[in-house]
């Protein structure tokens, strides 16, 4: 079950050392990968997610839940919102068609680029609406599982970037 996979991965993350150094490696990889993109959907990390905020500039838009759906907004001011996630206060909502790359947080992943999220389905629904954008999962290598359990609503990513 997905809940059991989440439990196993969260336990691994609690034991992970050198998160800051690992995050820096991930950020360097992403910087090179994204250098030619004009509009990038990103996220502010939760405690056990890679901190890639050193990358963020005017090209980046950030998630906010609006009417139970995920939207990405270019903004300069943020607050802690639903689920204790840092989200934009206001700003320009970016259309899905305008996004060149979307950085997707994850709880787990596998070799087939299947993603295990937190369970709300927000990213899966949004990814369906932006088929043009590169879908880039961002996580630590310890989050890799042999096989992620998927269902018909789960969206596969194009690639996963880790510190390895």
C-alpha positions as CSV (number, residue, x, y, z in Angstrom):
1,X,0.0,0.0,0.0
2,X,1.0,3.6,-0.6
3,X,0.8,4.5,3.0
4,X,3.3,1.8,3.9
5,X,5.7,3.0,1.2
6,X,5.4,6.5,2.6
7,X,6.1,5.3,6.1
8,X,9.3,3.4,5.0
9,X,10.6,6.4,3.0
10,X,9.9,8.9,5.8
11,X,11.9,6.6,8.2
12,X,14.8,6.7,5.7
13,X,14.6,10.5,5.5
14,X,14.7,10.8,9.3
15,X,18.0,8.9,9.3
16,X,19.5,10.8,6.3
17,X,22.6,12.9,7.1
18,X,24.2,15.8,5.4
19,X,20.9,17.1,3.9
20,X,22.4,20.5,3.2
21,X,25.3,19.2,1.3
22,X,23.1,16.8,-0.6
23,X,20.7,19.6,-1.4
24,X,23.5,21.7,-2.8
25,X,24.5,18.9,-5.2
26,X,20.9,18.7,-6.4
27,X,20.7,22.5,-6.9
28,X,23.8,22.5,-9.0
29,X,22.4,19.7,-11.2
30,X,19.1,21.6,-11.6
31,X,20.8,24.9,-12.4
32,X,22.5,23.4,-15.4
33,X,19.4,21.5,-16.5
34,X,17.2,24.6,-16.3
35,X,19.5,27.3,-17.7
36,X,17.5,27.7,-20.9
37,X,14.0,27.6,-19.4
38,X,12.0,30.9,-19.1
39,X,9.2,29.7,-16.8
40,X,9.8,27.1,-14.1
41,X,7.2,25.9,-11.6
42,X,8.9,25.0,-8.3
43,X,8.2,24.5,-4.6
44,X,9.3,25.6,-1.2
45,X,10.7,22.5,0.5
46,X,9.2,20.8,3.6
47,X,11.6,19.7,6.3
48,X,12.6,16.4,4.6
49,X,12.8,17.7,1.0
50,X,15.9,19.0,-0.8
51,X,16.4,22.7,-0.2
52,X,16.9,24.1,-3.7
53,X,15.8,27.7,-3.0
54,X,19.3,29.0,-3.9
55,X,18.2,28.5,-7.6
56,X,15.1,30.7,-7.3
57,X,15.0,33.9,-9.4
58,X,12.4,35.8,-11.5
59,X,11.8,32.7,-13.7
60,X,10.2,30.7,-10.9
61,X,6.6,30.4,-9.9
62,X,5.3,28.7,-6.8
63,X,2.3,26.5,-5.9
64,X,-0.8,27.6,-4.1
65,X,-4.0,25.7,-3.7
66,X,-6.9,27.7,-5.1
67,X,-10.4,26.2,-5.0
68,X,-8.9,22.7,-4.3
69,X,-6.6,22.8,-7.3
70,X,-2.9,23.7,-7.7
71,X,-2.0,26.9,-9.3
72,X,1.5,28.4,-9.9
73,X,2.1,32.0,-9.1
74,X,5.1,34.4,-9.7
75,X,5.4,36.3,-6.5
76,X,7.8,38.0,-4.1
77,X,5.8,37.6,-0.8
78,X,5.0,34.3,0.9
79,X,3.1,33.0,3.9
80,X,2.7,29.5,5.5
81,X,-0.5,28.1,4.0
82,X,-2.4,24.9,3.9
83,X,-0.4,21.8,5.0
84,X,2.3,24.1,6.4
85,X,3.6,24.8,3.0
86,X,5.1,28.2,2.1
87,X,2.9,29.7,-0.6
88,X,2.6,33.0,-2.5
89,X,0.4,35.7,-1.0
90,X,-0.4,37.2,-4.4
91,X,1.1,37.6,-7.8
92,X,0.6,36.6,-11.4
93,X,-1.0,33.1,-12.0
94,X,1.0,31.3,-14.7
95,X,-0.9,29.3,-17.3
96,X,0.1,25.6,-17.5
97,X,0.9,26.2,-21.2
98,X,3.6,28.8,-20.3
99,X,5.6,26.5,-18.0
100,X,8.8,25.1,-19.5
101,X,9.7,22.8,-16.6
102,X,8.0,21.8,-13.4
103,X,10.0,20.7,-10.4
104,X,7.9,18.2,-8.5
105,X,8.4,17.3,-4.8
106,X,8.1,13.7,-4.0
107,X,8.0,11.2,-1.1
108,X,9.3,8.4,-3.2
109,X,10.1,7.3,-6.8
110,X,11.2,4.3,-8.8
111,X,13.3,3.5,-11.9
112,X,10.3,4.0,-14.1
113,X,10.0,7.7,-12.9
114,X,6.8,6.9,-11.0
115,X,6.3,9.3,-8.2
116,X,4.8,8.7,-4.7
117,X,3.4,12.0,-3.4
118,X,1.9,13.1,-0.2
119,X,-1.5,11.7,-1.1
120,X,-3.6,14.7,-2.1
121,X,-3.3,14.3,-5.9
122,X,-2.7,18.0,-6.4
123,X,0.4,17.6,-8.5
124,X,-1.0,14.6,-10.5
125,X,-4.0,16.7,-11.5
126,X,-1.9,19.7,-12.4
127,X,0.6,17.6,-14.4
128,X,-2.3,16.4,-16.6
129,X,-2.9,20.0,-17.6
130,X,0.6,20.8,-18.7
131,X,1.9,18.1,-21.1
132,X,4.4,20.4,-22.7
133,X,6.4,21.0,-19.6
134,X,9.3,18.8,-18.6
135,X,8.3,17.0,-15.4
136,X,11.3,16.8,-13.1
137,X,11.1,15.0,-9.7
138,X,13.4,16.4,-7.0
139,X,14.4,14.2,-4.1
140,X,17.2,12.4,-2.3
141,X,18.5,9.0,-3.5
142,X,17.3,7.3,-0.3
143,X,13.7,7.9,-1.5
144,X,14.1,5.4,-4.3
145,X,11.9,2.3,-4.0
146,X,12.0,-0.9,-6.1
147,X,8.5,-0.2,-7.4
148,X,6.1,2.6,-6.6
149,X,2.4,1.5,-6.4
150,X,0.5,3.5,-9.0
151,X,-3.1,4.0,-10.0
152,X,-4.8,5.5,-13.1
153,X,-4.5,9.1,-11.7
154,X,-0.8,9.0,-11.1
155,X,1.4,10.9,-13.5
156,X,4.8,9.7,-14.5
157,X,7.7,12.1,-14.4
158,X,10.2,12.7,-17.2
159,X,13.2,12.4,-14.9
160,X,14.2,12.4,-11.2
161,X,17.1,14.5,-10.0
162,X,18.9,13.4,-6.8
163,X,22.3,13.9,-5.3
164,X,23.7,10.8,-6.9
